[in-house]
Amino acid sequence: MSCPRQRGFSLIEVLVAVTILAFVISGISIILIKQTQASSAQSLERDLEESGRLALLEIARSVRLAGYGITPIAAFDFDRYACATPGTGSTCPNGGRDRIDGPDELVLSWRDPSFFRAVTAFNNGPGPYTATITPALTAPINAGRVVLLLCAGAEPSAYLALSSNAAAGATTLQLRILTAADGYFPTATAADSCFKTAGLMLVERVRYYIANDTDGVPTLYKERGRGGPEKLYRGIEDLQLTYDIGQPPAGSAFAAAGATPSPAPACTTSAWTFGLCATAETPSEAATAPDWRNDPYDSANRYTGHPANIRTVTINVVARSTRATPDRTGDSVPQVGNRPARARDTFRRSVSTVSEQPANLVTRAHFLPPVATNLNVGGG
């Protein structure tokens, strides 16, 4: 009786099987790697878009508040806050608020709508001043914070600053007269006796800027006086701003075809818009400022390049992924504002843009028809 002959796989068959299996595993691995890379890229995309959107909303909200409850002359600050030589824009951080080789900065002021204290005693001498308030503070206030004293009937008013820190629970504030470094607020002394029973309000001054975090990731920061910078959103690589100045309406003597046309205050390529020129340029605090009480609505002073004549701020935010993409392919950056385009690298990016009107300045702008024969505003 013969036994069946046992036969195994030959070496060639084993090699063929291993080769086929290697191809299958390799294909599956490539698919898994691609899926992982795609998922990681989508995650980076979501994160950077969210950061860009939140940064845009934060800055837009502050632009809308600019000038609220304070003199419009102090709503925007282009050459005083945090500047080594107040009044000289080139001495501000990074060489100025507008840059063609880096992110812009934005400095805004408004009255804090959530803070009010009644003054019960005040020494209205030449300064420094001591104000007794009620109720007591619920949170500390740092030295340098600007305050607004407002008498009954909203006149007169005075702007001062804390000369020393005030702790939570304090009922007495030490105040001083403002200096140029405090911004473009009136610096008159608080000599009127009505300040002994005035209202005291805080003025918010905010600086937005971009700097690298400790790990090198570009980040949007918010600075409020001497309280130190606050880290807002990581992955914000660039901030570019443009400012539209109010133009004379058709029919005005100061319009292009009028009797005494006002020259466009910005550079020749943008005419009435600052921040689009090939050279850095911002609205000028040295330009003639409008007198909101005494100037007629159709006044040449309302069409100068002074910051109080800003009607629209366009905010451009470039968000960048916080880490390089897995496949090492990133995005280029188009020209934004007056900053040139930049080449593609290994990071994902998104550009978000919104135009906001500083409502508290716009409401003081020209709104009546300037033509003498068309003054029947009511239509009756």
PyMOL commands that set and color helices and strands:
alter all, ss='L'
color gray80, all
select helices_A, chain A and resi 11-65+72-74+89-91+93-95+152-154+180-182+193-197+225-227+300-303+307-309+359-362
alter helices_A, ss='H'
color red, helices_A
select strands_A, chain A and resi 106-111+117-122+129-134+146-150+157-162+172-177+199-212+218-223+229-234+236-245+273-274+310-320+349-356
alter strands_A, ss='S'
color yellow, strands_A
deselect
rebuild
show_as cartoon
